[in-house]
Amino acid sequence: MRVLQSAEFDRYWRQEKPPDAETVFPQVRDIINAVRRRGDAAVREFAARFDKCSPETLEVPAELARRSYQELGEREPELLAALECAAEHGKIFALRQRAQYADFEFELAPGLFTGQRVVPVQRAAIYVPGGRFPLISSVLMGLIPAMAAGVAEIILASPPQADGFPDRRILAAAHLAARRMNEGRRPLRYFALGGAQGIAALALGTGSVPQVDLIAGPGNRYVAAAKQLLFGEVGIDFIAGPTDVLIIADGAGGGRAMDRAAADMLAQAEHDPDARSRVLLPNRDLAEELQAALERRLGLAALDPEQREGAAPGRSCAAASLERGALMVIYDQREEAVRIANAIAPEHLELQVADPDRWIPGLVNYGSLFIGSLAVEALGDYTAGINHTLPTRGSARFSGGLSVRHFLKILTSLRGAPGPGYAQALEAAKRIARAEGLFFHAESAASREAGDV
């Protein structure tokens, strides 16, 4: 793990090159072009090559999702109850978000009426990866905001498993979301689609896959590359890269403080060897304490995998992630730590400090903020209502996380009536048009002058 003084950070950061999707662009372009030309046939060919199965029928019966939900309740009732909790919290938060977007019309100036309508996209797709650990929670994170926004038709797309259908838990979670949000009144369709070929099918439309207006949800670098290359033909949420966390800690909380920070760094690191866990600390003593805590936790994961279910595979991934990109920066002043945090623009930003509220005003670049040691990131990932699909690779400088707003369009309107405000705006428009050399713009405005209305 690299340890830097804050004075060394800027030079290091300029040289840091986060992993991106561009290395697979040529291959993904070929996939997109094949789907554009040959539709379903190409999708099935690529599914046979890259997925666990090439399903004959890409659309999945809604009845299978309903059965999957029932079977999950019978086999794993505690998991279903946990998903119900997450869905309810997500619903409350998403509906509160939706309420912030309102239609209006008002008289901007006498005779000049402006307004907006907030309308959902007509058809959206939520993509959910289905790899070694299918992301059940991502189903709720995508579907619930889309449903709260009022999207007319929603598609759940996830790669086929060996039987030709998406993972049953993913289907169960999707059915749960539909029940929780609208009792099934809004159509929800299910498709066994994975990878770049699945994104291309949704963006372009095929014989059996309808073309959507927007695609949201996480995926691997092939999915990310496909979304990036198809943006413009279809709307997207954003381009997601490897996950990351930045923890600002000052030792508040006593002996457990660095152990908690270590636990959170490892939680992030187990996602992917390219995941990035970073921490800002006020002195090297805490850095050494944190390093020891990381080694203890990695050691426990290796020595006792039976007691710690799933720890053994997570340990190798976490260890690789820490080796590749973990970073500790020693800062002198709070202002210096704030500047570095804003430069990193992390996906997840944790404030494990004595007085977090003093830090918040200066922190402006992050996907989601976790305030205080009790605000463990796992709550945000699963059950606290906020969304876990967040901007990565520093894109929190200009973007926020997935939310209801991604499924909404702001449509503006203009209405004119005789009045001094209307006349003033008309005269100003003519002058600006002439200054730009746009004769017919000016003539168009002149045709509405007061005497001609």
N, C-alpha and C positions, 0 to 999 in steps of 0.2 A: 504494500500500500504506500502510495506517495504521500509525503508530508511536506507542506510548503509553509513558509512565512507569507503573510499577506502581501508583502512587497514583491514576492516572486510570482504572484498569481496571474497578473496581466499577461506576462510573457508566456506562461504556461497555457493560458486560455486561448491565446491567439493561435497556438499550434495544435490545440486539441481538435481533432476531426471526428465528430460523431459518426457512427455507422449510418449509412443511408441506403435507399433502395436503388440508386442509380446504376449499381453494378449489374443489376438484372434487367435493366431497361430493354436491351436488344431481344432477350428471350421473351419478355412480357409483350413487347410490340408484336412479335410473331404470333403469340397466342391471341391477342386482341384481333389482329387482322384475319386470323383463321376463323374466329367466332363471327366476325363481321361478314365473312364470305359464306361460311357453311353452317352457321347457327348451331342447332342442337347436336348435329353430328360431330362438330368440332368439340363442343363441350364434353360429350361422352368420350371422345378419344383422349382428351387431356385428363379427364377424370380417371380413365383406366391407367394412365401413365403416372399420375401424381397422387390420386386419392386411394382409399382402401377398396373402392368399388366403382364401377361405372353403371349407374342405375339406368334401366330402360326407360323408366318414367321419372322425370325430374321433379314434378310436383308431388308432394306428399299429402295423403288424405288427412283432413283435419281430424277425422275420427282417431287416427293414430296418436295425435297429440293429446286428445282427450283421454285415451286409454293410458297413455304414458303418465299423465297426471294422476290418474286413479292408482296405477301400479306403484308409483313413487310413494303415495300415501300409505299403501299397504306394506311396502318393503322398508321404507325409510321415513317413518312419520315425523321423526325429529328434524330431518333435513327439510321436509316439506313445510313444517312449522317455521323453520328459520327463513325459508324463502318467502313464506307468507308475511313474516315480519318485515323483511327487506322490501317486499313489494308495497306494503302499506305505507312505510316511511317514504319510499320513492314516489308514490302517488301523491301524498300530502305535499311534498316538496315541489314536485312538477306542477301541480295545480296552482300552487302559490306563485311559481314562476310565470305560468300562463296568465295569471291575473294582472301581471305587470304590463302586459301588452294590450293596449286599448285602442279602439277606433275613436277618431275625433274629427270634427270640422269646426273651424272658427273663422271669424272675420279678422284677418291679419291687418287689414287697413280698410277704410270705408270702400265697399264695393269689391274687395278682393278676399275671396274665401278659399282657404286651403285646408287640407285634411289628409287623413290616412285611414286605410283599412288594413287590418292584420288578418291575413288568411293563411291557412296551412297549405303546403304542397299537396298535390292530389294523390301521389303514389310514392311511397318511400320503402326502401329495403334496409333491414337491419342485418348486417353480416356478423356471424358469431363463429369464431374459430372452433375447430373440433379435433385438435391434435391429441397429444399424449394426455393432457389434462383439459378436457372441454370446459370452457369458461361459462358455467351456468349463470353466474352473476351478471355477465355481460348481456345476457338475454333481457333481463329486467332493466339494465341501464340504457339499453337502446329502445326497447318497445314502449316503456312507460312514458318517456318524454314525447315520443311520436304520437301516442294515443292522447296524452294530455293536450297536445297541440291541436288535435282534431283532424289528423291526416285521414283522408277518405279510405285509402286502401294501403295496407301495410303488409309487406312480405318479410318473413323470417327465412334467411338463407344460411345454411350451415353445411359443411362437407358431409358426404355420405360415408357411413361406416361400412363394415364388411357386408351387412345385410342390405345395403342400398339406401338406407334411411339415415337422417342425422341422429346424433346421440340422443337416446331416449330422455335423459335428464334435461337436455336442451329443449326438446319438444315439450316436456312437462312444464318447464319454467315459462315457456311461451304461452301455453294454455292458461297457466296461472295468471300471467299478466293480463291476458284478455278478460278473464273472469273478474279480476280485481278492478280493472279500469272501466269496463263498460258492459259486463255480463254478456259478452259475445255479440253485441249489437253491431259493432264495426267489423267488417270482414278482415280476417287475418289468414293469410295464405302461407304455406310452408313449402320450401324447395330444398332439395338435396343438391346444393351447389357449393363448390369450394374453390379456393385459390384464384389466380388471375382469370381463369376461364369463367368462374362464377361471377366475378365482378364485371367482366365484359358482357356476359349474357344479360345481366341486370341493366347495365348502362345502355346497351344497344337494342335489346329485345331479340328474341328468337321465336321459332314456331311455337314453343310451349312456355317460354319465360316472358312475361310482359315487361316492356321497357318502363323503368322507374324514373322519377324526377330527381331523386336524391338517394345516395347510399351512405349509411353511417355504420360505424362499428370498427373494432380493431382487427388486425390480421398480421400475417408475417410480411416479409419484405416484398414478396410477389404480389400480395394483396395491396400493399401500400403503393407499389410501383404502378399497378393497374389503375388504382384510384387517381394517382397523380397524372397518368397519361390520358385518362378519359375525362378528366375535369374539363368542363366546358361543354361536353356532350351530356354530362350528367352532373348534378350538384353533389358535393361531398361534405362531410363534416370537417375533416382536416387530415393531413398526412401524419400518421402516428409512427414513431420510431421506437427504439428500445426504451423501456421505462426507466425513471430515475427518481431519486429522492435527495433532498438537501436538508440536513438537520443543523439547526443553530442551537448549540448547547453551551451552558456555562457552569455545569455541575450542580445546579439547583436540584434538590431532591435527595441529596446525600449519597450514600453508598450505592444506591440502585440506579442512579442517574445514567452512568455510562453503560451499565448493563442493559437498560432500556434502549439507549441509543444503539447499542450493538444489535439488539433484537430487531430493531426497525431497519437497520442497514441490511441485515441478513434476509429479512422478509422481502426487501426489494431485490436483493441480489439473486434470490432463488428463481426469479422469473426467467432469466436469460443470462448467458455469459456476457452479453453486451449491455446488460443493465448497469446503471451507474448509481453507486451509493457514495454520497459526499457529506462532509460534516465540517462546520466552522466551530472552532474552539478557542478560548482565550489564552491557553497556555499549553506547554508541552507535557506537563504532568497529567493533564486530562487526556491528552492524545495517547500517552503510554497506558493509561488506565483503560481507555477505550480499546486499544489494540489487544490488551490482555483479555478484556471481556469478549471480544470477537473470537479469539483463539479458544477460550473456554467454551463458548457456545458451539463453535464448529467441532470441537473435540467431543462434546456431549452428543452431538448429532451423529458422529461417526461411531462412538463406542456403544451407544444404546439405541439402535434404530428400532427395536421392537417396542420399547416404551414410547418412543417418539415417532408415531405413525407417519410414514412418508418422509422422515428426516433424511434417510440415506441418499435417495436420489437428489433431494434438494441441496444436500451438502456439497456435492461435486459441482453443481451449477453455481451455487453461491461462492464457493472457493474460487472458481474460475473468474467470476465477475469481479470479486475483490482484487484478485491478482491483476486483472486487465485494466481496471479503471477506477478503483476506490481512491478517494482523495480526502486528506485532512488538511485544512488551512488554519494556521494559527493567526488570529487577529489581535490587534492591540486595542482598538476603539470600536464601540458599537456602530458608529457611522461607517467605518471601514467594512465591517461584516455586512451591513445593509447594502453597500455598494457592490460587494462581491456577489451577494445573493441575487441582486437585480441583474447582474451581468450573466449569471448562470441561468436565470429564469427557469427554475426547476419545475418539473411536473408536479411533484409533491414537496411542500415546504413545511417543515416541522419547527415549531418554536418551543424548545425544551429549555426555557430560561426562567429566571426568578420573576420577572415582570413582563410577560409577553405583550401586554397592551402598549408598552412604551415603544416596542419595535414596529408594531403594525402600520402606523401611518407612513413610514418610509419604504415599506415593502410593497412593490407594485407589479412585479413580474413573477407570477407563479400560476400553476393550474388550479391547485387547491391548497388552502392554508390550514394547518393543524395546530391549534392554539393550546399550549400547555401539555404537560406530560400525560394527562389522561386522554387526550385527543389522539388515540392511536390510529395510525393510517388504516389498519384493517377495518375499522368502523366505516371509514369513507369508502373503502373498497367494496363493502358488502351491505351494511345494514343501517347507515345513518341517514339515508335519503338523498345525499348529494351524489353526483355522478362520478364514476371512476374512469370514464373515458376522457382523458385529459391531454393537453398539448405537451409534446415532448421535443427533445433536441433544441431547446431554447425558444420554441415557437410561442411560449407563454408571453413573450415580449409583445405579441400582437394578436393573440387569440386566447379565448377561454375554453373551458371544457364543454363536452357535449351537453346540450340542454334543450329545453323546449324551443328556444329561439332558432335552432338549426332547422327546424321543421316549419318555420313561419316565414312569410314574405310580408314586407311592409310596402303597401301599395299607396302611393300618394295621389292626391286629387286637387284640381283647381276649378273654381267656379267664379265667374265674373258678373258684376252688376254695375250699373252706372254709379259713379261716386268718385270723390277726389283721390282716394287711395288707388283705385283702379286706373284712373287717368295718369297719375304720377308713375305707376309701375309701367304702364304702356309706353309713355314717353321715354323712360329710362331704358326700356328694352330696345326701342328704336335706335337710340344713341349707341348702345353697346354693339348692336348688330352692325351698324355702319362702321364703327371702329374696327370691327373684325373683318370688314369687307364682305359681309353677307347681305347683299342687296335685297334678296327676296325675303329674308327674315324680317328686315325692316319694313318692307312692303306689306308683309303679312300682318305685322303689328299695326301698321297705319290703317289697314282696312277695317280695324275695329275702333277707330277713334270715335270720340263721343258723338260727333255729328252723324256717323254712319251706323251707330248701334240701333 
